[in-house]
Amino acid sequence: MSKFLAVAVIFAAGAAQGDIMHSFVQQVNTGADAEIPGFSTTYQTWDLIVTVTDTDDPPPAIPDDWTSTAATATTDGVWFDHIMDDTGGTGNGVTDNPPNPAFFPAFPALEFDSFYAAGLWNAPGYATLPTTVGGVKNATWFDSVDSGNGTYVIARYTFGISDYFTIAGTSTAKNTGGELFPFNFVVPAPGSIALLGLGALVARRRR
């Protein structure tokens, strides 16, 4: 996995019995220039990460468990989908899983393919139901295994360096009784940055 380049927050929520933090982290994608010249000046890559913790209960603390996330991501540009993606080389980005690292030496840009983490990649038992229509990607993740506290990279989005991007959704956790924990991240086009100011895209709110 690439080094983190930037992190940033707009909004997210937690609860007294548990804590869900969402972060949207930019990745360094310069290595892909070896395969696609100018890749890093054409595309930007961001990961959606869910972190579940529960350390504030009266002793003994009971670990929480992430149970689901639903998210809608929108760009005014186009998604990058590598020709060697998991859909059989069609590059359509509809049923993406994380790419196979065995192919990264030959295809460095493949690491930055837009994907939804599914199956057993980094959270046993969860699945996705993704759809892609134009500039909109929708997906729902369900974690069917009680794996306790943890940090899960559940999606990667690669889109134009000058494109505007938003992602919004909610997550749930076992200890909070179905309460929805919302998040909303915005990556502005370069000309819009001055209007929004600087910030970190790590979203979290405790009640």
N, C-alpha and C positions, 0 to 999 in steps of 0.2 A: 504494500500500500504506500502511496506517496506521502511525503511530508505535508503537514498542514500548512497552508499559506495564510489563511485569514479565518477569523471566526466572527460571527455577528448575530444581536438580539433585537427582536421587535416585540414579541409577546409569547408567553406560554403560561401554564398554570400548574400548581401543585396543591397538595392538601395536607391537613394536619397529620393524618394517619400515614401518609406516604409522600413520595416526591417523585414527579416525573419531570425531567428536564429535556427539552428539545434543543438541538443545535444544528446549524447549517454551516458547514465548514468547507472553505475553498481548498482545493488541492493543487499542488504544483504539477502542471502537465507538460513541462518543457521537454521531457524525455520523448514525447510523441513526435517531436520535430524530426527525429531520425527517420521516421516512416513517412510522415506527411509534412513536408517542409512548410514552416509557418503555422503549424498547428496551434502553438501556444499564443500566437497573436491573432488567431482566428476564433478560437474557442476558449471558454472558461468552464471549469469543472467544480461541482459542489456536491457534498455528501449530506444526506439527511440522517441524523443520529438521534436515537432515543436512549436516554439513560434513566434507569429506575433504581432508586435507593430508598431505604427505610431504616434510618438509624436514630430517629427521634422518639420512638415509642418508649413507654416506661419499661424498664428492664423486666424480663429479657426482651430485647428488640426482636420483632418478627419480620424477616425479610419480605419485601413486597414482590410482586411478579407482574411484569408487563403482560397484558392480555390482547391488546389490539391497537392499531393505528389506521386511520383513514386520511388520505391526503389528495389534494388536487393541485397540480403544478401547471403553470401557464407561462408561456413565453411568446413574445411578439416576433420571434425569429424561428429557427428550426432546431430540432434536436440532432446531435451527432449520434449516429448509429453505425458502428463499424461493420464492414462487409463480412467479417468473421464472427459476428455475434451468435448467440446461442440458438437463434431461430432458423439455423440452417443456411446462413449466408445471404439471407434476403435483406438484412439491415433494416427491417421494418419497426423494430423497437416495441412491439406490442406485448410479447410474452417473455421479455428479457429476464434472464438470470445473470448473476455475476459471471464475467468472462473467465475462461480457463487460464490461469497464470502460466501454464506450460507453453502457451503461444506468445507470451509477452516478448521474449527475445527476438522472435521473427517479426512480430507485429506490435511495436511499442505503443501505438495509438489504441490498441484493443483494451488496454487497462482503463481507458477513459470512456469506454462505451457507456451510454446511458442504460441503466439497468434498475430493476427491482429485485432486491434480495428475496429469494424464495427457497423452499425446500429446507435443507439442513445446513445452509451456508454458515450462518453465525448465530442462529437462535433455533435450537432444535424444535421442530414441530410447527413452525409457522409457515403459512402459505400466502400467496398473493393472487389477486384477481385484477390484473392491470388492463387498462385500455388506453390507447393513444388515438386521438382524433385531432389532426392538425397540430396546433400549438398547445394542446391540453393533454396532460397525462393524469389518469386517475388510478388509484390502487388502494386496496385494503389488505392489511396484514393481520393474521390471527396467530397468536402464540398458544399452542395447545399443550405445551409442556410447562409444568411449574418449575422454572429454572431459577427462581429467586431474583435478587438484585442483579443488574447487569447493564452493559452498554452495547447497543446494537446498531450497526450501520445498515439501514434498511433500504436505501436507494442512492443512486448516483445520477446526477443530471449534468449533461454537457451540452452547452448551447452557445450561441454566438457571443463573442467578447463584447459586442456593442448592444446586445439585446437586453430588454427589460424582462425580469423574471419574478414571479410570485409563487409562493407555495403556502397553503393553509390546510389545516386539518385538526384532528383531535386524537388523543390516545386514552386508553383506559388501563387500570391496574386492579389486581385482585383485591387489595386491602381497602380500596376506596369505593366499593359498592356500586360500580357502574358510572361513577362520576366522570364526566368528560373533561380532559385537560387540553385546552386549545393551544394552537401555535399558529404563527403567521410571520413569514419571512419575505422580505423584498430585496431583490438585487437590482438596483437601478441601472439604466443605461448611463454611460459616462457623463453625458450632459446633464443628468438629473442629480448627480451626487451632491452638488453644491446646494441644492434645494433641501436635501434630506439631512445634511450634516454627516458626521462620522459616528459610527457605532459598532458595537460587537453584535454579531448575530448569534446570541445564546439566549434562549428565551426561557424564563422561569419565573414563577410567582408562587410565593407561599401564602397560605391563608392563615 
